[in-house]
């Protein structure tokens, strides 16, 4: 990537659109974690279940950070209060 394209990519990441995209992809990752947890429970695999719980905690933390970033960007969306 050229320097200009890289700076544009970093700018998008810090934009409202980029933050919304990050929220979407992070939330989409939650589907995988839910499937992982269900499989671990049916197999009675405690270690895989713990892994799913830790992954879920990381997703929740990531979403909270992204929400905070949206607030910082001054989004006037009704959902954000």
C-alpha positions, -999 to +999 in steps of 0.1 A: +000+000+000+013+034-008+016+061+019-014+080+007-036+048+006-024+038+040-033+072+055-067+070+039-072+035+054-062+048+088-086+078+084-115+054+075-107+033+106-112+064+127-144+076+109-179+069+119-184+046+089-152+026+098-163+023+134-198+010+123-181-015+100-159-026+129-189-030+151-206-051+124-176-074+119-171-078+156-207-087+162-205-111+133-177-128+151-200-134+180-220-159+159-189-180+156-183-179+194-219-189+201-215-219+178-183-228+195-199-226+230-229-248+219-205-274+204-184-274+236-215-279+258-228-308+237-193-324+238-189-316+275-156-300+267-148-276+295-116-263+280-134-253+247-162-238+267-138-217+287-122-206+254-156-196+241-164-176+273-130-158+271-136-150+234-171-137+242-156-114+269-131-101+243-160-094+219-180-075+245-149-055+255-142-047+218-178-036+212-176-014+243-144+003+230-160+008+196-191+023+212-169+047+232-152+056+200-185+064+184-194+086+213-161+104+210-167+110+173-199+128+183-224+106+166-259+120+171-276+086+165-307+081+186-295+046+197-264+061+214-283+085+236 
